[in-house]
Amino acid sequence: MQCAHLSLANFRNYVRLDLDLAPEAVVVVGENAQGKSNLLEAIYCLATTKSFRAGSDRELINWEAAGELAYARLSARVIRQSGPLRLDVSIAEGARREGGAVTTGKRFKVNGLPKRAFDVIGLVNVVHFAPQDVDLVVGAPAARRRYLDITIAQVDQRYVRTLAYYGKVLLQRNHLLRRIRDHGARADQLAFWDDELVSSGAYLVLRRMDTVARLAALAHDAHRDLAARRELLNIGYRSTCCPSTEAADAAERLREIVGAFRQALAGLADREVQAGASLVGPHRDDLTFEVDERDVAVYGSRGQQRTVALALKIAEGAFIRESTGEWPILLLDDVMSELDESRRAQVFSIVAPGQQVIVTTTDLATIEPEFLRRAQVLRVDAGHVQPFWQVQGERVPA
């Protein structure tokens, strides 16, 4: 899978960009705050429909494009085993709400035809590496749930739709719980929303458990190599509604999760009404990381935590390859500056033949010489992209 061409208009600090990308190795060099990460963010947004860092879609629109017609456009031509694909995303400002907040809307097209976001996710697969990935290990559970959701969504359309439906059910159920607490509704009205929460949530838990089990095996091997076989990594899934399931058959496992979920809801009925919130379910679950049977978020060094995050991302790429038959596009966002020389070499060693990898850096010395010799090297300066050797006056030295 390769992004062959990227076009941007009013996206972040890019007023206009049309860029052909090499099919395998691409290195983007430049000082900080010049737009290197913005290129990776654009590809990630086209693939997943969301940014990996923006708090709102308005942040993606170039601020110089202010006004009633402020907009951004992203477009990519992608080469896949099943054939070429053109993706387009447009982001436009809408009405201004009370208090000054501005609404934004997104529209998607695939090969020129309008599509819903649901139908776009998974057409292009990406794995994004960044120094902030260590937060997956030490940060809040919400970030780990989001990471897991995005990973599964790229390979399972049913998961995407079920997750969206679960979110709607959760909002309705929480609203009803608050009304019951405030004597505005009856407790027996919960039955319908309980059924919907359990039926949709159980599938999410099942897919997460299966995915984490596979990621754990792949990350265990990757971590063993990164840590020179000195430490053993274990990744687990901590469910609030179903601690474990022993059944081998997927249908039986799903029934076990449904039963455990219903039992958990029944046991917390009074507490949920008092809290006005649903206290169990996949929206409360978490990932766990242990190195040599110790919680690495609590007891691990910063170096150990970074190695665990890197192993997880390596496992994610292999998982997508197993699930789709194609290697995802690797987006390495200034990760080399955070790694020592041996780990840099190990990161580049995971790149499969023919796999596209786009690396950003402030210093070409952090890039493996062999990788650099065969790479398309681009220089970014204040939202303008040029071939590096045109800027330097010569090709990158061998």
C-alpha positions in Angstrom: 0.0 0.0 0.0 1.5 3.3 -1.1 0.4 7.0 -1.1 1.6 8.0 -4.6 0.4 11.6 -4.6 -0.7 14.0 -1.9 -2.5 17.3 -2.6 -3.4 19.9 0.1 -5.2 23.2 0.1 -5.4 25.4 3.2 -4.4 22.5 5.5 -2.5 23.6 8.6 0.5 25.7 7.3 0.1 24.4 3.7 -1.7 26.9 1.5 -1.2 24.8 -1.6 0.8 21.6 -2.1 1.0 18.9 -4.8 3.5 16.3 -4.0 4.5 13.0 -5.6 5.9 10.5 -3.1 8.3 7.6 -3.7 6.8 4.2 -3.5 9.0 3.0 -0.6 11.4 5.3 1.3 10.6 9.0 1.9 12.6 11.3 4.3 11.2 14.7 5.2 13.8 17.0 6.8 13.3 20.5 8.3 13.4 22.6 11.4 10.7 22.3 14.0 7.3 24.0 13.3 7.9 24.0 9.5 5.2 21.5 8.6 6.8 18.0 8.6 4.3 16.5 11.0 1.5 18.2 9.1 2.3 16.0 6.0 2.0 12.9 8.1 -1.2 14.2 9.8 -2.8 14.7 6.3 -2.1 11.1 5.3 -3.4 9.8 8.6 -6.5 12.0 8.4 -7.2 10.6 4.9 -6.9 7.1 6.1 -8.7 7.2 9.5 -10.9 10.3 8.9 -9.4 11.9 12.1 -6.3 13.8 13.2 -3.9 12.2 15.6 -3.4 15.5 17.5 -6.1 18.1 16.7 -8.6 18.9 19.4 -11.1 20.1 16.7 -11.4 20.0 12.9 -11.1 23.8 12.8 -7.5 23.5 13.8 -6.8 21.7 10.5 -7.9 24.8 8.4 -5.1 27.3 7.7 -5.8 30.4 9.8 -5.0 32.6 6.8 -8.1 31.1 5.2 -10.3 32.8 7.7 -13.8 34.0 6.9 -17.2 32.7 6.0 -15.8 30.4 3.3 -12.8 29.0 5.3 -12.0 25.5 4.2 -9.3 22.8 3.8 -9.0 20.1 1.2 -6.9 16.9 1.3 -6.5 14.5 -1.5 -4.4 11.4 -2.1 -3.9 8.9 -4.9 -3.2 5.5 -3.3 -1.9 2.3 -4.9 -3.3 -0.9 -3.4 -3.2 -4.5 -4.4 -6.8 -4.3 -5.3 -6.2 -1.3 -7.6 -5.6 2.5 -7.4 -7.8 4.7 -5.2 -8.4 8.4 -4.9 -9.5 9.8 -1.5 -10.7 13.3 -0.9 -11.6 15.1 2.3 -13.0 18.6 2.6 -13.3 20.5 5.8 -15.4 23.7 5.9 -16.5 26.1 8.5 -20.2 26.3 9.3 -22.4 28.5 11.4 -21.1 30.4 14.4 -22.7 29.2 17.7 -23.5 31.3 20.8 -20.3 32.1 22.6 -18.3 32.4 19.4 -17.6 28.7 18.7 -17.5 27.8 15.0 -18.8 24.5 13.7 -17.0 22.6 11.0 -18.1 19.8 8.7 -16.3 17.1 6.8 -17.1 15.5 3.5 -15.5 12.5 2.0 -15.2 11.1 -1.5 -13.8 7.9 -2.8 -13.0 7.9 -6.5 -15.1 11.0 -6.9 -18.2 9.5 -5.2 -19.5 10.9 -1.9 -19.1 8.5 1.0 -19.7 8.4 4.7 -16.8 8.3 7.1 -17.7 4.7 8.0 -17.0 3.7 4.4 -13.7 5.4 4.2 -12.0 3.9 7.2 -9.9 0.9 6.3 -9.5 1.7 2.6 -6.0 2.9 3.4 -4.1 1.6 6.4 -1.4 3.5 8.3 0.7 3.1 11.4 1.8 6.3 13.0 5.0 6.4 15.2 5.7 9.5 17.4 7.7 10.4 20.5 4.3 10.9 22.3 3.5 7.2 21.8 5.0 6.6 25.3 1.7 8.1 26.6 0.0 4.9 25.4 1.9 3.2 28.3 1.9 5.9 31.0 -1.0 8.1 30.0 -4.8 8.0 30.6 -6.9 4.9 29.7 -8.9 6.9 27.2 -5.8 7.3 25.0 -5.3 3.5 25.0 -8.9 2.8 24.2 -8.8 5.3 21.3 -5.6 3.6 20.0 -7.2 0.2 20.2 -10.4 1.4 18.5 -8.4 3.0 15.6 -6.3 -0.2 15.1 -9.3 -2.5 14.9 -11.4 0.0 12.9 -8.8 -0.2 10.1 -9.4 -3.9 9.6 -13.0 -4.4 10.7 -15.9 -2.4 9.2 -18.4 -4.0 11.6 -16.4 -2.7 14.5 -16.5 0.8 13.2 -20.3 0.8 13.0 -20.8 -1.0 16.3 -18.5 1.4 18.1 -20.5 4.4 16.7 -23.8 2.8 17.7 -22.5 2.0 21.2 -21.5 5.6 21.7 -25.1 6.7 20.9 -26.6 4.1 23.2 -24.2 5.2 26.0 -25.3 8.8 25.7 -29.0 7.8 25.8 -28.6 5.5 28.7 -26.6 8.0 30.7 -29.2 10.6 30.1 -31.9 8.2 31.3 -29.9 7.3 34.4 -29.8 11.0 35.3 -33.5 11.4 34.8 -34.2 8.4 37.0 -31.9 9.8 39.7 -33.8 13.1 39.5 -37.2 11.3 39.6 -38.0 12.3 36.0 -38.2 8.7 34.7 -38.9 5.1 35.8 -36.2 2.5 36.5 -37.9 -0.1 34.3 -37.3 2.2 31.3 -33.6 1.1 31.4 -34.4 -2.4 30.1 -34.3 -1.4 26.4 -31.0 0.6 26.7 -29.5 -2.2 28.8 -30.1 -4.7 26.0 -28.7 -2.3 23.4 -25.6 -1.6 25.5 -24.9 -5.2 26.1 -25.5 -6.4 22.6 -23.2 -3.8 21.0 -20.7 -3.6 23.8 -20.1 -7.4 23.9 -19.0 -7.4 20.3 -16.5 -4.6 21.0 -15.1 -6.4 24.0 -14.8 -9.7 22.0 -12.9 -8.0 19.1 -10.7 -6.1 21.6 -9.8 -9.2 23.5 -8.9 -11.1 20.3 -6.9 -8.1 18.9 -5.0 -7.6 22.2 -4.2 -11.3 22.3 -2.7 -11.1 18.8 -0.9 -7.8 19.5 0.5 -9.2 22.7 2.1 -12.1 20.8 3.6 -9.9 18.1 4.7 -7.2 20.6 6.3 -9.9 22.8 8.6 -10.9 19.9 9.3 -7.4 18.9 10.1 -6.3 22.4 12.4 -9.3 22.9 14.5 -8.1 20.0 14.4 -4.4 21.0 15.5 -5.3 24.6 18.2 -7.8 23.4 16.1 -10.7 24.8 16.7 -9.5 28.4 13.1 -8.6 29.3 9.7 -10.2 28.6 6.7 -8.1 27.7 3.1 -9.0 28.4 0.1 -7.0 27.2 -3.4 -7.6 28.6 -6.9 -6.4 28.2 -8.7 -5.3 31.5 -12.4 -5.5 31.0 -14.9 -4.0 33.5 -17.7 -6.4 32.5 -16.0 -9.7 31.6 -12.6 -10.4 33.3 -12.0 -13.4 31.1 -13.5 -16.0 28.8 -12.2 -19.6 28.3 -14.4 -20.7 25.4 -12.6 -21.5 22.2 -15.6 -20.9 19.9 -16.2 -17.2 19.1 -20.0 -17.5 19.4 -19.7 -19.1 22.8 -17.2 -16.5 23.9 -19.6 -13.8 22.8 -22.4 -15.4 24.9 -20.1 -15.5 27.9 -19.3 -11.8 27.5 -23.0 -11.0 27.2 -23.9 -12.9 30.3 -21.1 -11.3 32.3 -22.0 -7.9 31.1 -25.6 -8.3 32.1 -24.6 -9.6 35.5 -22.2 -6.6 36.0 -25.0 -4.1 35.1 -27.4 -5.8 37.5 -24.9 -5.6 40.4 -24.3 -1.9 39.8 -27.8 -0.7 39.1 -28.2 1.4 42.2 -24.7 2.9 41.9 -25.2 3.8 38.3 -28.5 5.7 39.1 -26.7 7.6 41.8 -23.8 8.4 39.6 -26.0 9.2 36.5 -23.5 7.3 34.4 -22.8 3.8 33.0 -20.0 2.3 35.2 -19.1 -0.8 33.2 -18.5 -1.6 29.6 -15.9 -1.1 26.9 -15.9 2.7 27.5 -14.3 1.9 30.9 -11.8 -0.8 29.9 -8.1 -0.5 29.6 -4.8 -2.1 28.3 -2.1 -3.3 30.7 1.6 -3.5 30.1 3.9 -5.7 32.2 7.7 -6.2 31.8 9.0 -9.2 33.7 5.6 -9.3 35.5 5.8 -5.7 36.7 3.5 -2.8 35.7 5.8 -0.9 33.4 3.8 2.3 33.7 4.5 2.3 37.5 7.9 0.6 37.8 9.5 0.9 34.4 12.1 3.5 33.4 11.5 6.0 30.7 13.6 3.9 28.4 11.6 0.8 29.1 8.3 2.6 28.6 9.5 3.9 25.2 10.6 0.5 24.2 7.2 -1.0 25.1 5.4 1.7 23.1 7.7 1.0 20.1 7.1 -2.8 20.3 3.4 -2.1 20.4 3.6 -0.1 17.2 5.7 -2.7 15.5 3.1 -5.3 16.5 0.3 -3.0 15.1 1.9 -3.0 11.6 2.3 -6.8 11.6 -1.3 -7.2 12.8 -2.7 -5.0 10.0 -0.6 -7.0 7.5 -2.0 -10.3 8.9 -5.6 -8.9 8.7 -5.5 -7.3 5.3 -2.8 -9.0 3.3 -1.0 -5.6 2.8 1.6 -3.8 4.8 0.3 -0.4 6.1 2.1 2.9 5.3 4.5 3.7 8.1 4.5 7.3 9.3 7.6 7.8 11.5 7.2 11.3 13.1 10.6 12.4 14.4 11.0 9.2 16.4 14.7 8.7 15.6 15.8 11.6 17.8 14.3 9.7 20.8 16.1 6.4 20.1 19.7 5.3 20.5 21.7 4.0 17.5 20.9 0.4 17.9 17.1 1.0 18.3 17.1 3.2 15.2 18.6 0.3 13.2 15.9 -2.0 14.6 13.1 0.3 13.6 14.3 0.4 10.0 14.9 -3.3 10.0 11.1 -3.9 10.4 10.3 -2.2 7.1 9.2 -4.9 4.7 10.4 -5.0 1.1 8.1 -2.7 -0.9 6.5 -1.1 2.2 6.2 2.6 2.0 7.7 4.5 5.0 7.7 8.2 5.4 10.1 9.6 8.0 10.4 13.1 9.4 13.5 14.4 11.1 15.4 17.6 11.9 18.7 15.9 11.4 19.6 13.5 8.5 22.4 12.1 10.7 19.7 10.2 12.7 18.6 8.3 9.6 20.3 5.0 8.7 22.7 5.6 5.8 21.5 2.7 3.8 17.9 3.8 4.1 18.9 7.4 3.2 20.7 6.4 0.1 17.6 4.9 -1.5 15.1 7.5 -0.1 13.4 10.4 -1.7 14.6 13.2 0.5 12.4 16.3 0.8 13.1 19.6 2.6 10.2 21.4 4.3 10.4 25.1 5.1 7.4 27.1 6.3 4.9 25.0 4.4 6.9 24.7 1.2 8.4 21.4 0.0 11.4 20.9 -2.3 13.7 18.1 -3.1 16.5 18.2 -0.6 19.3 18.1 -3.2 17.9 21.2 -5.0 18.1 23.1 -1.7 21.6 21.8 -0.9 22.9 22.0 -4.4 23.8 18.3 -4.5 22.3 14.8 -3.8 22.5 13.4 -0.3 26.0 11.9 0.1 26.3 8.2 0.1 
